[in-house]
Amino acid sequence: MSGVVLNLSDTGLAGTLLVLGGARSGKSHLAEACLTALPGPRLYVATGRAWDEEMGARIAQHKSARAHAGWQTVEEPLDVPDVLEQHAHMPVLLDCLTLWLTNLLLEEQDVEAYSARLLQSLSTRLAPTVLVGNEVGLGIVPDNALARRFRDEAGTLHQKLAAQVGRVMFVAAGLPMVLKDHKPA
């Protein structure tokens, strides 16, 4: 289904897959499928926060589904690079970059510094990594400064990652499109 085959020898930036798409595009399902094809254990790094009851219910539902599918979950809204380094030998799915970015912006953190740390932590990983992000630059220009900054920061982060990781896919209507596939040597 994915068009991208990951194996345990896929490491560092070359072994990183970036999956982009819109809301409900199928990107998370695709990302999970890429890693569930590998033997476990696998780690799911969840960056979402329960800002309201509905989001809390979504998080609980996702945690339950992942537990039944053999995923170990770490919830980390900010220090994602540290989690990636701590679990360098384990296949990791990070879902999602744009929720992580939201958390950084709301906490008034240095997005550029965290992005640099993310790239550094990816470069030293010893197992495959799959990153999920919402492509938010295809819509209208937001009407407020924070939303415009978010859109701009997300686009910049995705471009930095896409330039350095080995594989990039875009998902629309559940259909994956390979944008970049540099298999490790």
C-alpha positions as CSV (number, residue, x, y, z in Angstrom):
1,M,0.0,0.0,0.0
2,S,2.7,2.5,1.0
3,G,5.0,2.2,-2.0
4,V,7.9,2.6,0.4
5,V,9.5,-0.4,2.0
6,L,11.4,0.3,5.2
7,N,13.8,-2.1,6.8
8,L,15.7,-2.2,10.0
9,S,18.9,-1.1,8.3
10,D,17.3,2.2,7.3
11,T,19.0,4.6,9.7
12,G,19.7,8.3,10.2
13,L,18.3,10.9,7.9
14,A,18.4,8.5,5.0
15,G,16.2,6.1,7.0
16,T,13.6,8.8,7.7
17,L,10.3,9.0,5.9
18,L,8.3,12.2,5.9
19,V,4.6,11.7,5.3
20,L,2.6,14.9,4.5
21,G,-1.0,15.4,3.8
22,G,-4.2,17.3,4.8
23,A,-6.6,16.5,7.6
24,R,-8.1,13.0,7.2
25,S,-6.0,12.4,4.1
26,G,-4.8,8.9,5.3
27,K,-1.3,10.1,6.1
28,S,-1.3,8.6,9.7
29,H,-2.7,5.3,8.4
30,L,0.0,5.1,5.8
31,A,2.8,6.0,8.3
32,E,1.6,3.3,10.7
33,A,1.5,0.7,7.9
34,C,5.1,1.5,7.0
35,L,6.3,0.6,10.5
36,T,3.9,-2.2,11.4
37,A,5.5,-4.1,8.5
38,L,8.7,-4.2,10.6
39,P,9.2,-6.5,13.6
40,G,8.5,-4.8,17.0
41,P,8.9,-3.3,19.3
42,R,7.9,0.0,17.8
43,L,7.4,3.4,19.4
44,Y,4.7,5.9,18.7
45,V,5.6,9.5,19.7
46,A,2.4,11.4,20.2
47,T,2.6,15.2,20.3
48,G,-1.1,16.1,20.7
49,R,-2.5,17.7,23.8
50,A,-6.0,17.4,25.2
51,W,-7.1,21.1,25.1
52,D,-10.8,20.1,25.4
53,E,-13.0,17.0,26.0
54,E,-13.3,16.1,22.4
55,M,-9.6,16.1,21.9
56,G,-9.2,14.1,25.1
57,A,-11.6,11.5,23.8
58,R,-9.7,11.3,20.5
59,I,-6.4,10.8,22.3
60,A,-7.8,8.1,24.5
61,Q,-9.3,6.3,21.4
62,H,-5.9,6.4,19.6
63,K,-4.0,5.2,22.6
64,S,-6.3,2.2,23.0
65,A,-6.1,1.3,19.3
66,R,-2.2,1.6,19.3
67,A,-1.9,-0.6,22.5
68,H,-3.9,-3.4,20.8
69,A,-1.6,-3.1,17.7
70,G,1.6,-3.6,19.7
71,W,2.8,0.0,19.8
72,Q,4.6,1.5,22.8
73,T,3.5,5.1,23.2
74,V,5.4,8.2,24.5
75,E,3.4,11.4,24.8
76,E,5.8,14.3,24.4
77,P,4.5,17.7,23.4
78,L,7.8,19.6,23.3
79,D,11.1,17.6,23.7
80,V,10.7,15.3,20.7
81,P,14.4,15.3,19.8
82,D,15.2,13.9,23.3
83,V,12.7,11.1,22.9
84,L,14.1,10.2,19.4
85,E,17.6,10.1,20.9
86,Q,16.5,8.0,23.9
87,H,14.9,5.4,21.6
88,A,17.6,5.5,18.9
89,H,17.5,1.7,18.3
90,M,13.7,1.4,18.0
91,P,11.6,2.1,14.9
92,V,9.6,5.3,15.7
93,L,6.5,7.0,14.3
94,L,6.2,10.7,15.2
95,D,2.7,12.0,14.8
96,C,2.5,14.8,14.4
97,L,5.0,17.5,13.5
98,T,2.4,20.2,13.2
99,L,0.9,19.5,16.6
100,W,4.5,19.6,17.9
101,L,5.0,23.0,16.2
102,T,1.7,24.3,17.7
103,N,2.9,23.3,21.2
104,L,6.3,25.1,20.6
105,L,4.6,28.3,19.4
106,L,2.0,28.3,22.2
107,E,4.8,27.8,24.8
108,E,6.8,30.5,23.0
109,Q,9.8,28.2,22.4
110,D,12.6,28.8,19.9
111,V,11.2,26.9,16.9
112,E,14.4,27.2,14.9
113,A,16.5,25.7,17.7
114,Y,14.0,22.9,18.2
115,S,14.0,22.2,14.5
116,A,17.8,22.0,14.4
117,R,17.7,19.6,17.4
118,L,15.2,17.5,15.6
119,L,17.4,17.2,12.5
120,Q,20.4,16.4,14.6
121,S,18.5,13.7,16.5
122,L,17.3,12.2,13.3
123,S,20.8,12.0,11.9
124,T,22.0,9.8,14.7
125,R,19.1,7.4,14.8
126,L,19.9,3.7,14.4
127,A,16.4,2.6,13.3
128,P,13.8,3.8,10.8
129,T,11.8,6.9,11.6
130,V,8.5,8.0,10.1
131,L,7.4,11.6,10.6
132,V,3.8,12.8,10.0
133,G,2.9,16.4,9.2
134,N,-0.1,18.3,8.1
135,E,0.4,20.2,4.8
136,V,-1.3,23.5,5.7
137,G,0.1,25.7,2.9
138,L,-2.5,24.7,0.4
139,G,-5.4,26.7,1.9
140,I,-6.2,30.3,2.3
141,V,-4.0,32.9,3.9
142,P,-4.9,33.0,7.6
143,D,-6.5,36.2,9.0
144,N,-4.3,36.5,12.1
145,A,-0.6,36.8,12.8
146,L,-0.3,33.6,14.9
147,A,-2.0,31.5,12.3
148,R,0.2,33.0,9.5
149,R,3.3,32.3,11.6
150,F,2.2,28.8,12.2
151,R,1.6,28.2,8.4
152,D,5.0,29.7,7.6
153,E,6.8,27.8,10.3
154,A,5.2,24.5,9.2
155,G,6.2,25.1,5.6
156,T,9.8,25.9,6.6
157,L,10.0,22.9,8.9
158,H,8.7,20.6,6.2
159,Q,11.1,22.0,3.6
160,K,14.1,21.5,5.9
161,L,13.1,18.0,6.6
162,A,12.2,17.1,3.0
163,A,15.6,18.4,1.8
164,Q,17.5,16.1,4.2
165,V,15.5,12.9,4.8
166,G,15.6,9.9,2.5
167,R,12.0,9.7,1.6
168,V,9.0,12.0,1.3
169,M,5.4,11.1,0.5
170,F,2.2,13.1,0.1
171,V,-1.2,11.6,0.8
172,A,-4.5,12.9,-0.7
173,A,-7.8,11.1,-0.4
174,G,-6.0,8.0,0.9
175,L,-3.7,7.9,-2.1
176,P,0.0,8.1,-1.5
177,M,2.3,9.9,-3.9
178,V,6.1,9.4,-3.6
179,L,7.8,12.8,-3.8
180,K,11.3,11.5,-2.9
181,D,12.8,8.1,-2.5
182,H,16.5,7.9,-2.0
183,K,17.2,4.5,-0.8
184,P,20.2,4.1,1.5
185,A,23.3,2.7,-0.1
